Amino acid sequence: MFKCPVLAALLVFWLCHGSPVKANVICDDSTMTVGVEKSSYPGVRVDHLQINQDPNTACSIRSNSTHFYAVIPLNSCGTELEETDENLIFKNRISMVPNSIDVITRKCLLEVKINCLYPKRGNVTLSFRAHRMNVEVVEKGFGRFKYQFEFYPNRKYISPYNPDSYPLQCELKSRIYMQIEAISSMEYAEMFVESCRASPYDIQNYRKTYSIIENGCKVDSTVEIYVPSHQRQFKFSIEAFKFIGLHDQVYISCSVMMCEKDSPNTRCSQGCINGSRRKREAGNQTTIHFVSQGPLRLKRSAESNESPVLHLNLNLVFIAGCLLGAVGMISAVVMYKAKMSKVKYQPLLPFES
């Protein structure tokens, strides 16, 4: 991926107010490798830990006699990408999971935050893709399946954009076509999109978001939903927009789930729920999963797309015209003065009567 050196690889961790965990992280071309010494937190088992607070991801944490360790890809396993003017920052975390039946806890829960920072200014090979990979999930009763989130050039939904074409370029108010699909061998399963939001960064809990779909209901007035090919597919579109400010990119993230097909007590069967309706008890369904795709970047306006050389040439023509006009005026004055200097005055002859 990056041929230039990593400027920083930061590992931040908390253990209540106790001693810091002995750990290290290695950032390479396509992965973040993190290792935590078992001796720094005795009593913790590998099944107590998870990546990016998603116990259903196929990405897992392993252990040996001395360490817990994980090799986390830069473009999957919930890795988040934050972009600044100078750097690309890849973020993930390993956290300790309390017992699922507990409501509260008074234990010191381990949390390891991993940041890998890569400078933009360097030799970057084509192996890095901004395009987000499929999300792999394993759930009891539904087995192993994948969520695929893609952008398409039109509503025919024949071929998605090539991953190498990301970030995608679009114009304001142009229509963006998206499709989320659950790839599963379970014929009795169906997929439901609970919500979709837009954000300037691919960070799940980023504070500045714009709602597109909430509680299964369309929120943005430009949203259009199309008939899917099957019940594990969701096709929709929206008019392109930008966040006010300096943000020039948009990521779309959605909360999705799988349910038992045609079951009357699942969230999938309830569809759009507004504030006046009560949710029924959930039947056979999975937990909520998060998928995202992007970034989308706005094309510059036609005016700003004009070549700066053209603007420069036009300015030069104008300046040259002004200079020629000034030179012409000066020349005219010089010539007039020169002509007047050649006139000889002669006395008039006396008037003869």
C-alpha beads as a LAMMPS data file, in Angstrom:
LAMMPS data file: protein, C-alpha beads

353 atoms
352 bonds

1 atom types
1 bond types

-500.0 500.0 xlo xhi
-500.0 500.0 ylo yhi
-500.0 500.0 zlo zhi

Masses

1 110.0

Atoms # bond

1 1 1 0.000 0.000 0.000
2 1 1 2.193 2.848 1.288
3 1 1 5.829 3.056 0.329
4 1 1 6.403 6.098 2.506
5 1 1 7.125 5.492 6.214
6 1 1 4.367 5.520 8.800
7 1 1 4.609 8.771 10.730
8 1 1 2.891 7.439 13.833
9 1 1 1.366 4.272 15.219
10 1 1 -0.482 5.149 18.391
11 1 1 -1.795 2.675 20.947
12 1 1 -4.041 4.158 23.617
13 1 1 -5.452 2.029 26.405
14 1 1 -7.365 2.319 29.663
15 1 1 -7.603 0.033 32.668
16 1 1 -9.661 2.175 35.035
17 1 1 -6.842 3.969 36.854
18 1 1 -4.525 0.994 37.094
19 1 1 -1.256 0.265 35.397
20 1 1 -1.143 0.503 31.604
21 1 1 -1.320 -2.641 29.545
22 1 1 1.878 -3.894 27.953
23 1 1 1.079 -3.879 24.269
24 1 1 2.423 -2.891 20.894
25 1 1 1.110 -2.294 17.407
26 1 1 2.678 -2.662 13.963
27 1 1 1.268 -0.763 10.980
28 1 1 2.211 -2.166 7.595
29 1 1 1.009 -1.999 4.005
30 1 1 -2.468 -3.429 4.550
31 1 1 -2.947 -4.406 8.198
32 1 1 -2.641 -3.337 11.819
33 1 1 -1.121 -6.038 14.012
34 1 1 -1.656 -5.601 17.739
35 1 1 -0.423 -7.734 20.624
36 1 1 -1.374 -7.475 24.324
37 1 1 0.640 -9.296 26.981
38 1 1 -1.546 -11.629 29.011
39 1 1 0.420 -10.849 32.160
40 1 1 -0.862 -7.271 32.116
41 1 1 -4.443 -8.428 32.647
42 1 1 -4.606 -11.823 34.398
43 1 1 -7.846 -13.748 34.274
44 1 1 -8.922 -12.516 30.850
45 1 1 -9.693 -15.189 28.268
46 1 1 -9.590 -14.716 24.504
47 1 1 -13.372 -15.136 24.272
48 1 1 -13.718 -12.082 26.541
49 1 1 -12.300 -9.833 23.804
50 1 1 -13.755 -8.534 20.559
51 1 1 -12.784 -6.196 17.716
52 1 1 -14.592 -2.861 17.320
53 1 1 -17.517 -3.830 19.579
54 1 1 -18.918 -6.258 17.011
55 1 1 -19.039 -9.832 18.315
56 1 1 -20.468 -11.096 15.023
57 1 1 -17.631 -10.185 12.719
58 1 1 -15.619 -13.045 11.273
59 1 1 -12.446 -11.207 12.309
60 1 1 -11.199 -12.775 15.507
61 1 1 -8.643 -12.364 18.272
62 1 1 -6.183 -15.202 18.855
63 1 1 -3.867 -16.083 21.701
64 1 1 -0.692 -17.981 22.471
65 1 1 1.078 -18.684 25.737
66 1 1 2.085 -15.048 26.286
67 1 1 -0.104 -12.720 24.179
68 1 1 -3.541 -11.908 22.844
69 1 1 -3.052 -10.783 19.265
70 1 1 -5.000 -9.786 16.154
71 1 1 -4.155 -8.942 12.556
72 1 1 -6.709 -6.336 11.502
73 1 1 -7.053 -5.343 7.815
74 1 1 -7.151 -1.635 7.030
75 1 1 -10.300 -2.027 4.947
76 1 1 -12.422 -4.478 6.973
77 1 1 -13.116 -5.779 10.510
78 1 1 -14.756 -2.461 11.369
79 1 1 -11.620 -0.424 10.732
80 1 1 -12.589 3.238 10.432
81 1 1 -10.874 5.729 8.163
82 1 1 -10.438 9.384 9.045
83 1 1 -8.887 11.728 6.512
84 1 1 -7.104 15.010 7.224
85 1 1 -5.302 17.389 4.899
86 1 1 -1.998 15.653 5.571
87 1 1 -2.743 12.085 6.700
88 1 1 -4.917 8.992 6.476
89 1 1 -5.759 7.696 9.957
90 1 1 -7.000 4.118 10.343
91 1 1 -8.712 3.340 13.660
92 1 1 -9.966 0.242 15.409
93 1 1 -10.260 -1.079 18.923
94 1 1 -10.148 -4.219 20.985
95 1 1 -12.468 -4.215 23.978
96 1 1 -13.462 -6.534 26.756
97 1 1 -17.022 -7.878 26.621
98 1 1 -18.926 -8.383 29.869
99 1 1 -21.402 -11.217 30.315
100 1 1 -24.266 -10.706 27.845
101 1 1 -26.894 -11.106 30.595
102 1 1 -25.375 -8.369 32.770
103 1 1 -26.992 -4.923 32.725
104 1 1 -24.236 -3.088 34.597
105 1 1 -20.647 -3.860 35.560
106 1 1 -18.216 -2.671 38.195
107 1 1 -15.226 -4.418 36.672
108 1 1 -12.353 -2.621 34.967
109 1 1 -12.953 -3.446 31.328
110 1 1 -10.018 -3.504 28.988
111 1 1 -10.166 -1.231 25.949
112 1 1 -7.335 -0.889 23.461
113 1 1 -7.625 1.824 20.820
114 1 1 -5.387 1.383 17.788
115 1 1 -4.464 4.207 15.415
116 1 1 -2.253 3.859 12.362
117 1 1 -1.354 7.137 10.692
118 1 1 -0.048 7.301 7.126
119 1 1 1.097 10.483 5.387
120 1 1 -0.656 11.328 2.129
121 1 1 2.507 12.762 0.641
122 1 1 4.469 9.757 -0.436
123 1 1 4.585 7.017 -3.006
124 1 1 1.322 5.095 -2.791
125 1 1 0.793 1.946 -4.828
126 1 1 -2.540 0.870 -6.329
127 1 1 -2.994 -1.871 -3.741
128 1 1 -4.867 0.465 -1.373
129 1 1 -8.575 0.884 -2.009
130 1 1 -10.876 3.384 -0.343
131 1 1 -13.744 1.020 -1.217
132 1 1 -15.082 -0.756 1.877
133 1 1 -15.027 -4.546 1.889
134 1 1 -17.935 -6.892 2.634
135 1 1 -18.913 -7.350 6.284
136 1 1 -18.806 -11.004 7.348
137 1 1 -21.136 -12.111 10.127
138 1 1 -21.724 -15.309 12.077
139 1 1 -24.962 -15.618 14.066
140 1 1 -26.687 -18.508 15.756
141 1 1 -29.571 -19.779 13.661
142 1 1 -28.382 -17.899 10.568
143 1 1 -24.880 -19.260 10.143
144 1 1 -22.192 -17.335 8.284
145 1 1 -23.219 -14.646 5.785
146 1 1 -21.985 -11.390 4.272
147 1 1 -23.359 -7.889 3.849
148 1 1 -22.391 -6.245 0.558
149 1 1 -22.846 -2.476 0.117
150 1 1 -22.209 -1.029 -3.348
151 1 1 -22.818 2.114 -5.419
152 1 1 -24.193 1.792 -8.952
153 1 1 -24.105 4.193 -11.932
154 1 1 -27.868 3.988 -12.636
155 1 1 -31.121 2.398 -11.498
156 1 1 -30.611 -0.676 -13.683
157 1 1 -28.291 -2.061 -10.985
158 1 1 -26.396 -4.210 -13.469
159 1 1 -22.765 -3.633 -12.456
160 1 1 -21.473 -1.721 -9.424
161 1 1 -18.670 0.806 -9.665
162 1 1 -15.207 -0.701 -9.838
163 1 1 -13.531 -0.602 -6.387
164 1 1 -10.504 1.066 -7.997
165 1 1 -12.680 4.048 -8.989
166 1 1 -13.181 5.132 -5.351
167 1 1 -13.516 7.832 -4.164
168 1 1 -16.447 8.314 -6.542
169 1 1 -17.060 11.684 -8.141
170 1 1 -20.593 13.096 -8.326
171 1 1 -22.356 16.392 -8.932
172 1 1 -24.732 18.186 -6.591
173 1 1 -28.344 16.971 -6.978
174 1 1 -27.296 14.073 -9.206
175 1 1 -28.866 10.776 -8.129
176 1 1 -26.754 8.268 -6.200
177 1 1 -27.821 4.629 -6.554
178 1 1 -27.015 2.190 -3.749
179 1 1 -27.658 -1.478 -3.006
180 1 1 -27.225 -3.477 0.188
181 1 1 -27.405 -7.245 -0.117
182 1 1 -27.081 -10.087 2.360
183 1 1 -25.256 -12.993 0.741
184 1 1 -26.466 -16.115 2.528
185 1 1 -27.312 -19.718 1.745
186 1 1 -30.332 -19.486 4.072
187 1 1 -33.404 -19.242 1.851
188 1 1 -35.738 -18.611 4.790
189 1 1 -33.928 -15.395 5.805
190 1 1 -34.786 -11.817 4.839
191 1 1 -32.911 -8.537 5.353
192 1 1 -34.164 -5.280 6.836
193 1 1 -32.544 -1.817 6.697
194 1 1 -33.320 -0.063 9.972
195 1 1 -31.535 3.214 9.285
196 1 1 -29.067 4.949 6.961
197 1 1 -27.042 8.068 7.641
198 1 1 -24.435 10.176 5.909
199 1 1 -21.246 11.461 7.512
200 1 1 -18.143 13.318 6.314
201 1 1 -15.979 10.590 7.885
202 1 1 -16.287 6.811 8.044
203 1 1 -16.596 6.824 11.827
204 1 1 -19.574 4.987 13.320
205 1 1 -20.295 7.431 16.152
206 1 1 -19.194 10.633 14.418
207 1 1 -21.211 13.534 15.817
208 1 1 -22.070 15.247 12.536
209 1 1 -24.454 13.007 10.601
210 1 1 -27.426 13.449 8.293
211 1 1 -30.330 10.989 8.517
212 1 1 -31.557 9.386 5.301
213 1 1 -33.657 6.537 6.724
214 1 1 -34.757 6.171 10.368
215 1 1 -36.765 3.340 11.944
216 1 1 -37.297 1.905 8.479
217 1 1 -38.904 5.161 7.269
218 1 1 -37.664 7.569 4.615
219 1 1 -36.442 10.815 6.205
220 1 1 -34.818 12.634 3.297
221 1 1 -37.448 13.751 0.761
222 1 1 -35.324 12.694 -2.231
223 1 1 -35.023 9.031 -1.178
224 1 1 -36.423 6.521 -3.661
225 1 1 -36.714 2.795 -2.871
226 1 1 -36.891 0.253 -5.695
227 1 1 -38.257 -3.267 -5.978
228 1 1 -35.483 -5.740 -4.993
229 1 1 -34.633 -8.967 -6.792
230 1 1 -35.148 -10.934 -3.554
231 1 1 -35.862 -10.349 0.135
232 1 1 -32.220 -10.118 1.139
233 1 1 -31.637 -7.071 -1.047
234 1 1 -32.357 -3.340 -0.624
235 1 1 -32.098 -0.880 -3.529
236 1 1 -32.425 2.859 -3.013
237 1 1 -31.167 6.215 -4.234
238 1 1 -30.812 9.801 -3.045
239 1 1 -29.886 13.163 -4.537
240 1 1 -26.241 14.078 -3.946
241 1 1 -25.468 16.761 -1.359
242 1 1 -22.529 18.094 0.620
243 1 1 -21.969 18.943 4.244
244 1 1 -21.778 22.648 4.960
245 1 1 -18.221 23.658 5.715
246 1 1 -14.902 22.371 4.468
247 1 1 -15.953 18.709 4.149
248 1 1 -15.716 17.568 0.534
249 1 1 -16.579 13.898 1.058
250 1 1 -19.589 11.841 2.151
251 1 1 -19.799 8.292 3.536
252 1 1 -23.089 6.396 3.765
253 1 1 -23.559 3.937 6.660
254 1 1 -26.599 1.774 7.403
255 1 1 -27.885 -0.390 10.253
256 1 1 -29.102 -3.730 8.909
257 1 1 -30.333 -7.047 10.265
258 1 1 -31.560 -10.469 9.192
259 1 1 -34.866 -12.070 10.207
260 1 1 -36.717 -15.311 9.749
261 1 1 -38.692 -14.925 6.543
262 1 1 -42.481 -14.328 6.879
263 1 1 -42.301 -14.422 10.680
264 1 1 -44.936 -11.976 12.075
265 1 1 -43.008 -10.999 15.211
266 1 1 -39.720 -9.772 13.757
267 1 1 -38.483 -6.246 13.201
268 1 1 -38.315 -6.997 9.485
269 1 1 -42.061 -7.675 9.370
270 1 1 -42.883 -4.357 11.082
271 1 1 -41.348 -2.156 8.389
272 1 1 -41.536 1.609 8.908
273 1 1 -42.316 2.525 12.515
274 1 1 -43.161 6.138 13.327
275 1 1 -43.483 7.707 16.752
276 1 1 -47.146 6.798 17.179
277 1 1 -46.659 3.040 16.740
278 1 1 -45.362 0.643 19.344
279 1 1 -42.780 -1.991 18.564
280 1 1 -43.785 -5.566 19.144
281 1 1 -41.509 -8.147 20.672
282 1 1 -38.846 -9.348 18.299
283 1 1 -38.998 -12.891 16.999
284 1 1 -36.200 -14.859 15.354
285 1 1 -33.793 -12.198 14.141
286 1 1 -30.151 -11.165 14.320
287 1 1 -28.638 -8.218 16.109
288 1 1 -28.073 -4.913 14.309
289 1 1 -24.983 -4.792 12.042
290 1 1 -23.343 -1.722 10.517
291 1 1 -22.237 -1.436 6.909
292 1 1 -20.737 1.584 5.173
293 1 1 -19.462 2.641 1.782
294 1 1 -17.720 5.636 0.262
295 1 1 -16.374 8.134 -0.018
296 1 1 -18.346 10.230 -2.483
297 1 1 -16.734 13.497 -3.518
298 1 1 -18.377 16.381 -5.307
299 1 1 -17.112 17.473 -8.676
300 1 1 -16.164 21.101 -8.924
301 1 1 -18.643 23.401 -10.595
302 1 1 -18.303 24.127 -14.303
303 1 1 -16.932 27.524 -13.471
304 1 1 -14.256 26.186 -11.144
305 1 1 -13.483 23.382 -13.592
306 1 1 -12.381 25.857 -16.235
307 1 1 -8.666 25.785 -16.731
308 1 1 -6.819 28.345 -14.615
309 1 1 -4.562 28.835 -17.633
310 1 1 -7.600 30.078 -19.559
311 1 1 -8.408 32.568 -16.808
312 1 1 -4.763 33.636 -16.787
313 1 1 -4.742 34.105 -20.573
314 1 1 -7.920 36.160 -20.435
315 1 1 -6.425 38.342 -17.729
316 1 1 -3.266 38.773 -19.772
317 1 1 -5.317 39.794 -22.808
318 1 1 -7.168 42.371 -20.739
319 1 1 -3.967 43.723 -19.203
320 1 1 -2.256 43.775 -22.599
321 1 1 -5.214 45.668 -24.059
322 1 1 -5.020 48.246 -21.292
323 1 1 -1.265 48.622 -21.811
324 1 1 -1.687 49.026 -25.554
325 1 1 -4.358 51.647 -24.956
326 1 1 -2.106 53.509 -22.545
327 1 1 0.826 53.299 -24.958
328 1 1 -1.404 54.599 -27.720
329 1 1 -2.527 57.559 -25.650
330 1 1 1.035 58.389 -24.644
331 1 1 2.195 58.104 -28.255
332 1 1 -0.563 60.420 -29.391
333 1 1 0.408 63.031 -26.821
334 1 1 4.105 62.776 -27.786
335 1 1 3.302 63.081 -31.476
336 1 1 1.052 66.062 -30.839
337 1 1 3.736 67.830 -28.828
338 1 1 6.351 67.033 -31.459
339 1 1 4.124 68.462 -34.187
340 1 1 3.412 71.583 -32.210
341 1 1 7.137 72.104 -31.604
342 1 1 7.705 72.288 -35.389
343 1 1 5.279 75.188 -35.923
344 1 1 7.121 78.519 -36.476
345 1 1 5.490 81.728 -35.431
346 1 1 5.653 84.633 -37.906
347 1 1 4.651 88.259 -37.227
348 1 1 1.664 89.471 -39.178
349 1 1 2.267 92.100 -41.833
350 1 1 1.061 95.540 -40.928
351 1 1 -2.411 96.323 -42.170
352 1 1 -2.285 98.448 -45.251
353 1 1 -5.145 100.703 -45.949

Bonds

1 1 1 2
2 1 2 3
3 1 3 4
4 1 4 5
5 1 5 6
6 1 6 7
7 1 7 8
8 1 8 9
9 1 9 10
10 1 10 11
11 1 11 12
12 1 12 13
13 1 13 14
14 1 14 15
15 1 15 16
16 1 16 17
17 1 17 18
18 1 18 19
19 1 19 20
20 1 20 21
21 1 21 22
22 1 22 23
23 1 23 24
24 1 24 25
25 1 25 26
26 1 26 27
27 1 27 28
28 1 28 29
29 1 29 30
30 1 30 31
31 1 31 32
32 1 32 33
33 1 33 34
34 1 34 35
35 1 35 36
36 1 36 37
37 1 37 38
38 1 38 39
39 1 39 40
40 1 40 41
41 1 41 42
42 1 42 43
43 1 43 44
44 1 44 45
45 1 45 46
46 1 46 47
47 1 47 48
48 1 48 49
49 1 49 50
50 1 50 51
51 1 51 52
52 1 52 53
53 1 53 54
54 1 54 55
55 1 55 56
56 1 56 57
57 1 57 58
58 1 58 59
59 1 59 60
60 1 60 61
61 1 61 62
62 1 62 63
63 1 63 64
64 1 64 65
65 1 65 66
66 1 66 67
67 1 67 68
68 1 68 69
69 1 69 70
70 1 70 71
71 1 71 72
72 1 72 73
73 1 73 74
74 1 74 75
75 1 75 76
76 1 76 77
77 1 77 78
78 1 78 79
79 1 79 80
80 1 80 81
81 1 81 82
82 1 82 83
83 1 83 84
84 1 84 85
85 1 85 86
86 1 86 87
87 1 87 88
88 1 88 89
89 1 89 90
90 1 90 91
91 1 91 92
92 1 92 93
93 1 93 94
94 1 94 95
95 1 95 96
96 1 96 97
97 1 97 98
98 1 98 99
99 1 99 100
100 1 100 101
101 1 101 102
102 1 102 103
103 1 103 104
104 1 104 105
105 1 105 106
106 1 106 107
107 1 107 108
108 1 108 109
109 1 109 110
110 1 110 111
111 1 111 112
112 1 112 113
113 1 113 114
114 1 114 115
115 1 115 116
116 1 116 117
117 1 117 118
118 1 118 119
119 1 119 120
120 1 120 121
121 1 121 122
122 1 122 123
123 1 123 124
124 1 124 125
125 1 125 126
126 1 126 127
127 1 127 128
128 1 128 129
129 1 129 130
130 1 130 131
131 1 131 132
132 1 132 133
133 1 133 134
134 1 134 135
135 1 135 136
136 1 136 137
137 1 137 138
138 1 138 139
139 1 139 140
140 1 140 141
141 1 141 142
142 1 142 143
143 1 143 144
144 1 144 145
145 1 145 146
146 1 146 147
147 1 147 148
148 1 148 149
149 1 149 150
150 1 150 151
151 1 151 152
152 1 152 153
153 1 153 154
154 1 154 155
155 1 155 156
156 1 156 157
157 1 157 158
158 1 158 159
159 1 159 160
160 1 160 161
161 1 161 162
162 1 162 163
163 1 163 164
164 1 164 165
165 1 165 166
166 1 166 167
167 1 167 168
168 1 168 169
169 1 169 170
170 1 170 171
171 1 171 172
172 1 172 173
173 1 173 174
174 1 174 175
175 1 175 176
176 1 176 177
177 1 177 178
178 1 178 179
179 1 179 180
180 1 180 181
181 1 181 182
182 1 182 183
183 1 183 184
184 1 184 185
185 1 185 186
186 1 186 187
187 1 187 188
188 1 188 189
189 1 189 190
190 1 190 191
191 1 191 192
192 1 192 193
193 1 193 194
194 1 194 195
195 1 195 196
196 1 196 197
197 1 197 198
198 1 198 199
199 1 199 200
200 1 200 201
201 1 201 202
202 1 202 203
203 1 203 204
204 1 204 205
205 1 205 206
206 1 206 207
207 1 207 208
208 1 208 209
209 1 209 210
210 1 210 211
211 1 211 212
212 1 212 213
213 1 213 214
214 1 214 215
215 1 215 216
216 1 216 217
217 1 217 218
218 1 218 219
219 1 219 220
220 1 220 221
221 1 221 222
222 1 222 223
223 1 223 224
224 1 224 225
225 1 225 226
226 1 226 227
227 1 227 228
228 1 228 229
229 1 229 230
230 1 230 231
231 1 231 232
232 1 232 233
233 1 233 234
234 1 234 235
235 1 235 236
236 1 236 237
237 1 237 238
238 1 238 239
239 1 239 240
240 1 240 241
241 1 241 242
242 1 242 243
243 1 243 244
244 1 244 245
245 1 245 246
246 1 246 247
247 1 247 248
248 1 248 249
249 1 249 250
250 1 250 251
251 1 251 252
252 1 252 253
253 1 253 254
254 1 254 255
255 1 255 256
256 1 256 257
257 1 257 258
258 1 258 259
259 1 259 260
260 1 260 261
261 1 261 262
262 1 262 263
263 1 263 264
264 1 264 265
265 1 265 266
266 1 266 267
267 1 267 268
268 1 268 269
269 1 269 270
270 1 270 271
271 1 271 272
272 1 272 273
273 1 273 274
274 1 274 275
275 1 275 276
276 1 276 277
277 1 277 278
278 1 278 279
279 1 279 280
280 1 280 281
281 1 281 282
282 1 282 283
283 1 283 284
284 1 284 285
285 1 285 286
286 1 286 287
287 1 287 288
288 1 288 289
289 1 289 290
290 1 290 291
291 1 291 292
292 1 292 293
293 1 293 294
294 1 294 295
295 1 295 296
296 1 296 297
297 1 297 298
298 1 298 299
299 1 299 300
300 1 300 301
301 1 301 302
302 1 302 303
303 1 303 304
304 1 304 305
305 1 305 306
306 1 306 307
307 1 307 308
308 1 308 309
309 1 309 310
310 1 310 311
311 1 311 312
312 1 312 313
313 1 313 314
314 1 314 315
315 1 315 316
316 1 316 317
317 1 317 318
318 1 318 319
319 1 319 320
320 1 320 321
321 1 321 322
322 1 322 323
323 1 323 324
324 1 324 325
325 1 325 326
326 1 326 327
327 1 327 328
328 1 328 329
329 1 329 330
330 1 330 331
331 1 331 332
332 1 332 333
333 1 333 334
334 1 334 335
335 1 335 336
336 1 336 337
337 1 337 338
338 1 338 339
339 1 339 340
340 1 340 341
341 1 341 342
342 1 342 343
343 1 343 344
344 1 344 345
345 1 345 346
346 1 346 347
347 1 347 348
348 1 348 349
349 1 349 350
350 1 350 351
351 1 351 352
352 1 352 353
